[in-house]
């Protein structure tokens, strides 16, 4: 066997493998003898078929099989032994190899085209990138403050019931004459006056004071489903929920939007000694900015890789790579479709080359199994778990669930890719020249949507 490599371009070459019949003779004979032992042919006992007959029947197919095995192994070993950095995989050059005659040929030549990985300097220190530090804008601060005011209302107990109030009441089932039934349904209920669907019934509540007592048709006032829910009437009950009750108002609750004052500042930020609206808004902005840090990091991760691809220059064996993509597609991609998306394919190849060089120079960038498992725990359990609850016992109990999630290879690969992207982005951020630019959240979203629409068009 003889193997040679001929350079056919700056980043392409052809590997020729010359195989002699004598290189394969012992392997072919061994394989045929194995066939002889197993062959079942009418007229011959198992294992006693003449070798000549076996060779005539299976010689060509066995030779083809041994040739393919030998050539494949020789090609892979040669690339590895010679430390040839290739892109994609070798492509058999059918035109140069020609048609093979395994019955009569004693000398075989196989040709494989390869694409070579380019030599270049991965100088990340020369890459200039912008880091968009997303911060809270006036609109977002205002919306957050309003949400805080609504979530922390002022509670009062007015003397009379208003349409926006909530009532706590005791109810007792009554008969048709309005008399309370001694062993009838009794319950404590709480509901908002504006949830009363019947206007006539609603008027019975408005203006009443604590201790007011009256008979009312609560099914008419609240609806069957709402009433059954309030009195916890079992869904499987054979009879419907009673409708008429004697009702006694126990307490009236009123909520109104909180007021921006020092008491409210203390409620939201205890022991922070915030006394002015300006200081309060600043503190709110700090909290929003903390939440937006992860958004800034995600945005940078997406843009950093694009920036590196654009600024690190090197050549690619484009024609070879396109041929390799089409061959791998097995008819599912046309040349026209490839040409239409050629820019994106080329950018993908460029990043794969850069990624490979980064990994070669920095093995710690490789994603480990432990990192994947930790990411699963954070992604699927972190949102439901208080950090104080996380301990060694909890970690042990989560392991079988993590195993089950990672059985889904698509999900596992997605998580690994996300971790890799974050690790690469962090490394690029550390090495490249970064210009930090503050941008408000609203401006960022507006710009993001505009770019998305432009790309869709």
C-alpha positions in Angstrom: 0.0 0.0 0.0 1.2 3.5 -0.9 -0.4 6.8 0.1 0.5 10.2 -1.2 -1.0 13.7 -0.9 -1.1 16.2 -3.8 -1.9 19.9 -3.1 -4.6 21.0 -5.5 -5.2 24.5 -4.1 -4.3 26.8 -1.2 -6.6 24.9 1.1 -7.4 21.7 -0.9 -5.5 18.5 -1.6 -6.1 15.1 -3.0 -5.0 11.9 -1.2 -4.2 8.9 -3.4 -4.2 5.4 -1.9 -2.6 2.7 -4.0 -3.7 -0.8 -3.0 -2.2 -4.0 -4.3 -4.0 -7.3 -4.5 -1.3 -8.8 -2.4 -2.1 -6.2 0.4 -5.5 -7.9 0.8 -4.8 -11.5 -0.1 -4.5 -12.9 3.4 -7.6 -10.9 4.7 -9.7 -12.0 1.7 -8.7 -15.7 2.1 -9.5 -15.6 5.8 -12.9 -14.1 5.1 -13.6 -16.6 2.4 -12.7 -19.5 4.7 -15.1 -18.1 7.3 -17.8 -18.1 4.6 -16.8 -21.7 3.8 -17.4 -22.8 7.4 -20.8 -21.1 7.5 -22.0 -21.7 4.0 -25.1 -23.9 3.5 -25.3 -25.1 -0.1 -27.5 -28.0 -1.4 -25.5 -31.1 -2.0 -22.8 -30.3 0.6 -22.6 -30.8 4.3 -22.1 -27.6 6.3 -18.5 -26.6 6.4 -17.6 -28.9 3.5 -18.3 -26.7 0.5 -15.2 -26.6 -1.8 -13.1 -23.4 -1.3 -13.1 -22.8 -5.1 -16.9 -22.8 -5.2 -17.0 -20.3 -2.3 -14.4 -18.1 -3.9 -16.3 -18.1 -7.2 -19.6 -17.3 -5.5 -18.4 -14.7 -3.0 -14.9 -13.7 -4.1 -15.9 -10.3 -5.7 -18.1 -9.2 -2.8 -15.5 -10.2 -0.2 -12.8 -8.4 -2.1 -14.9 -5.2 -2.3 -15.7 -5.4 1.4 -12.0 -5.8 2.3 -11.0 -3.1 -0.1 -13.4 -0.6 1.5 -12.3 -1.5 5.0 -8.6 -1.2 4.2 -9.0 2.1 2.3 -11.2 3.6 5.0 -8.7 2.7 7.7 -5.7 3.7 5.7 -7.3 7.1 4.9 -8.2 7.9 8.5 -4.8 6.6 9.9 -2.9 8.7 7.3 -4.8 11.9 8.2 -4.2 11.3 11.9 -0.5 10.2 11.6 0.4 13.1 9.3 -1.6 15.5 11.6 -3.5 16.9 8.7 -6.1 19.4 10.0 -9.1 19.0 7.7 -12.5 20.6 7.4 -15.6 18.4 7.0 -14.7 14.9 5.8 -12.8 13.5 2.8 -14.9 13.3 -0.4 -14.3 10.3 -2.7 -13.2 11.6 -6.1 -15.2 9.1 -8.3 -14.0 10.6 -11.5 -10.3 10.1 -10.8 -10.9 6.7 -9.1 -12.9 5.3 -12.0 -14.6 2.0 -12.2 -13.2 -0.9 -10.2 -13.1 -4.5 -11.4 -12.7 -6.7 -8.3 -12.6 -9.9 -10.4 -9.7 -9.0 -12.6 -7.8 -6.0 -11.2 -4.7 -6.5 -9.0 -3.9 -2.9 -8.6 -6.3 -0.3 -7.2 -6.1 3.5 -6.9 -8.4 5.5 -4.8 -8.6 9.3 -4.7 -10.1 11.5 -2.0 -10.4 15.3 -2.0 -9.9 17.1 1.3 -10.4 20.6 2.6 -7.6 21.9 4.8 -8.1 24.0 7.9 -6.4 27.4 7.4 -3.4 28.7 9.4 -4.2 32.0 11.1 -3.5 34.1 14.2 -6.4 34.1 16.6 -5.6 37.5 18.0 -8.7 38.3 20.1 -6.9 41.3 21.6 -7.3 43.1 18.2 -11.1 42.5 18.1 -13.2 45.5 18.9 -16.7 44.9 20.3 -19.5 47.0 21.8 -21.1 45.8 25.1 -24.7 47.1 25.4 -25.3 47.7 29.1 -29.0 47.7 29.2 -30.4 49.9 32.0 -33.8 51.0 33.2 -35.3 53.9 31.4 -37.9 56.4 32.8 -40.8 54.5 31.3 -39.7 51.2 32.9 -39.0 52.9 36.2 -42.5 54.5 36.1 -44.2 51.2 35.3 -42.3 49.4 38.1 -43.2 52.1 40.6 -46.9 51.9 39.6 -46.8 48.1 39.9 -45.4 48.5 43.4 -48.1 50.9 44.3 -50.8 48.5 43.1 -49.3 45.5 44.7 -49.0 47.2 48.1 -52.3 49.0 48.5 -53.5 50.9 51.6 -56.0 48.8 53.6 -58.8 50.5 55.5 -62.1 49.4 57.1 -64.8 51.9 56.1 -68.0 52.3 58.0 -70.2 51.6 55.1 -70.0 49.3 52.0 -68.9 50.8 48.7 -69.0 49.2 45.3 -65.2 48.7 45.3 -65.1 47.1 48.7 -64.7 43.6 49.9 -67.0 42.0 52.5 -66.5 39.3 55.1 -69.9 37.7 56.1 -71.6 34.9 57.9 -74.4 33.2 56.0 -77.0 30.7 57.1 -79.4 28.8 54.7 -83.1 30.0 54.9 -86.4 28.5 53.9 -88.9 30.0 51.5 -90.2 32.3 54.2 -86.8 33.7 54.9 -86.3 31.9 58.2 -82.9 30.5 58.9 -82.8 26.7 58.9 -81.3 25.3 62.1 -79.4 22.4 60.5 -79.0 24.2 57.1 -75.8 25.2 55.4 -73.8 27.7 57.3 -70.5 29.3 56.1 -68.1 32.2 56.4 -67.5 33.9 53.0 -65.5 36.8 51.6 -66.1 38.4 48.2 -65.9 41.7 46.4 -69.0 43.8 45.9 -68.1 44.4 42.2 -68.2 40.6 41.7 -72.0 40.6 42.4 -73.5 40.1 38.9 -77.1 41.2 39.7 -77.6 44.9 40.1 -80.6 44.6 42.4 -78.6 42.3 44.7 -75.7 44.7 44.6 -77.8 47.5 45.9 -78.6 45.5 49.0 -74.9 45.7 50.0 -74.0 49.2 49.1 -74.3 51.6 52.1 -74.6 48.8 54.7 -72.5 48.9 57.9 -70.8 46.2 60.0 -73.4 44.0 61.6 -76.0 44.6 59.0 -78.3 41.5 58.6 -80.6 40.7 55.7 -81.9 37.8 53.6 -80.6 37.5 50.1 -80.6 35.1 47.1 -76.8 34.5 46.8 -77.2 32.3 43.7 -78.9 35.2 41.9 -76.3 37.7 43.3 -73.1 35.7 42.6 -74.0 32.9 40.2 -74.2 29.2 41.0 -70.5 28.4 40.3 -69.2 31.3 42.3 -71.5 30.6 45.3 -70.6 26.9 45.3 -66.9 27.8 45.3 -67.4 30.2 48.2 -69.2 27.7 50.4 -67.0 24.8 49.2 -70.1 22.9 47.9 -68.9 19.5 46.7 -69.0 19.1 43.0 -70.3 15.5 43.3 -73.2 16.5 45.6 -76.6 15.1 44.5 -78.4 18.4 45.2 -77.5 21.9 44.0 -76.2 24.5 46.3 -78.9 26.3 48.3 -79.7 29.8 47.0 -81.3 31.8 49.9 -79.4 32.9 53.0 -79.5 35.1 56.0 -76.4 37.2 55.7 -74.6 39.2 58.4 -71.8 41.6 57.4 -68.8 40.9 59.7 -66.2 43.3 58.3 -65.7 45.7 55.4 -62.4 45.9 53.6 -61.3 48.7 51.3 -58.1 49.0 49.3 -56.8 52.0 47.5 -53.6 52.7 45.6 -50.7 53.5 47.9 -49.2 56.9 48.2 -45.5 57.7 47.3 -44.3 58.8 50.7 -41.7 57.8 53.3 -43.9 55.1 54.8 -44.3 53.5 51.3 -40.5 53.8 50.7 -39.9 52.0 54.0 -42.4 49.3 53.1 -40.6 48.5 49.8 -37.0 49.0 51.0 -37.0 48.4 54.8 -34.2 50.0 56.8 -32.7 51.7 53.7 -33.5 55.2 55.1 -35.0 56.5 51.8 -36.6 59.8 52.3 -37.0 61.3 48.8 -38.8 60.3 45.6 -35.5 60.7 43.7 -33.7 58.3 46.0 -36.6 55.9 45.8 -36.6 55.9 42.0 -32.8 55.4 42.0 -33.2 52.3 44.2 -35.9 51.0 41.9 -33.6 51.5 38.9 -30.8 49.6 40.7 -33.1 46.6 41.1 -34.2 46.7 37.5 -30.6 47.1 36.3 -29.6 44.0 38.3 -32.3 42.0 36.5 -31.2 43.4 33.2 -27.6 42.2 33.6 -28.4 38.7 32.3 -30.2 40.3 29.3 -27.0 42.4 28.6 -24.9 39.2 28.8 -27.2 37.3 26.5 -27.2 40.1 23.9 -23.4 40.3 24.1 -23.0 36.5 23.6 -25.1 36.7 20.4 -23.2 39.7 19.1 -19.7 38.7 20.2 -19.5 35.6 18.0 -20.7 37.7 15.0 -18.0 40.3 15.8 -15.2 37.8 16.0 -16.3 36.1 12.7 -16.3 39.5 11.0 -12.9 40.6 12.3 -10.8 37.5 12.4 -9.7 37.1 8.7 -8.7 33.9 7.0 -9.4 31.9 3.8 -11.7 28.9 3.5 -11.9 26.1 0.9 -15.4 27.3 0.1 -16.0 25.2 -3.1 -14.9 22.0 -1.3 -17.1 22.8 1.8 -20.1 23.4 -0.4 -19.6 20.1 -2.2 -19.3 18.4 1.2 -22.5 20.0 2.5 -24.4 18.8 -0.6 -23.0 15.3 -0.3 -24.0 15.1 3.4 -27.5 16.4 2.6 -28.2 13.3 0.6 -30.5 15.0 -1.8 -32.4 17.0 0.8 -30.6 20.2 -0.2 -30.2 21.6 -3.8 -27.2 23.5 -5.1 -29.6 26.5 -5.7 -30.7 26.4 -2.0 -27.1 26.2 -0.9 -26.2 29.2 -3.0 -29.1 31.2 -1.6 -27.9 30.6 2.0 -24.2 30.5 1.1 -23.3 33.5 3.4 -24.8 31.9 6.4 -23.2 28.5 5.7 -19.8 30.2 5.2 -20.2 32.1 8.5 -21.0 28.8 10.3 -17.8 27.3 8.8 -15.8 30.3 9.9 -17.1 30.0 13.5 -16.4 26.3 13.6 -12.8 26.9 12.6 -12.4 29.7 15.2 -14.2 27.6 17.8 -11.8 24.7 17.1 -8.8 27.0 17.5 -10.2 28.4 20.7 -10.7 24.9 22.1 -7.2 23.8 21.1 -5.6 26.8 22.8 -8.0 26.8 25.8 -9.1 23.2 26.8 -11.0 24.6 29.8 -13.6 26.0 27.3 -14.8 22.5 26.7 -18.3 21.8 28.2 -18.1 19.2 31.0 -20.8 16.7 32.0 -20.9 18.3 35.5 -21.6 21.7 33.9 -24.5 20.3 31.9 -26.0 18.7 35.0 -25.6 21.9 37.0 -27.3 23.8 34.2 -30.2 21.4 34.2 -30.7 21.8 37.9 -30.7 25.6 37.6 -32.9 25.7 34.6 -35.6 23.2 35.8 -35.4 23.6 39.5 -34.0 27.0 40.3 -37.2 28.8 39.6 -39.1 26.7 42.0 -36.5 26.5 44.8 -35.2 28.9 47.4 -31.4 28.8 47.5 -31.7 28.1 51.3 -33.5 24.9 50.6 -30.7 23.5 48.4 -28.4 21.0 50.2 -26.6 17.8 49.6 -29.7 15.7 50.2 -31.8 17.8 47.8 -29.0 17.5 45.2 -29.0 13.7 45.6 -32.8 13.5 45.1 -32.6 15.6 41.9 -30.1 13.3 40.2 -32.6 10.7 38.8 -34.7 13.6 37.4 -31.6 15.1 35.8 -30.8 11.7 34.3 -34.3 11.5 32.8 -34.1 15.0 31.3 -30.7 14.3 29.7 -31.9 11.1 28.0 -33.4 13.5 25.6 -30.4 14.1 23.4 -31.8 17.1 21.7 -32.4 18.8 25.0 -29.0 17.7 26.3 -27.3 19.1 23.1 -29.3 22.4 23.4 -28.1 22.9 27.0 -24.5 22.1 26.1 -24.6 24.5 23.2 -26.0 27.3 25.5 -23.2 26.7 28.0 -20.5 26.7 25.3 -21.9 29.9 23.9 -21.7 31.5 27.4 -18.2 30.3 28.0 -17.0 31.5 24.6 -18.7 34.9 25.2 -17.1 35.3 28.6 -13.6 34.4 27.2 -14.1 36.9 24.3 -15.2 39.6 26.7 -12.1 39.0 28.7 -9.7 39.2 25.8 -11.2 41.6 23.2 -11.3 45.4 23.3 -14.7 46.2 24.8 -16.5 49.5 24.6 -19.4 49.7 27.1 -22.4 51.7 25.9 -25.4 52.2 28.2 -28.8 51.9 26.5 -32.2 52.1 28.1 -34.4 49.0 28.0 -37.0 50.7 25.9 -34.5 51.9 23.3 -32.9 48.4 23.3 -36.3 46.7 22.6 -37.1 49.2 19.9 -33.8 48.6 18.2 -34.1 44.8 18.6 -37.6 44.8 17.0 -36.4 47.0 14.1 -33.5 44.8 13.3 -35.7 41.7 13.5 -38.2 43.2 11.1 -35.4 44.3 8.7 -34.0 40.7 8.8 -37.5 39.2 8.2 -37.9 41.4 5.1 
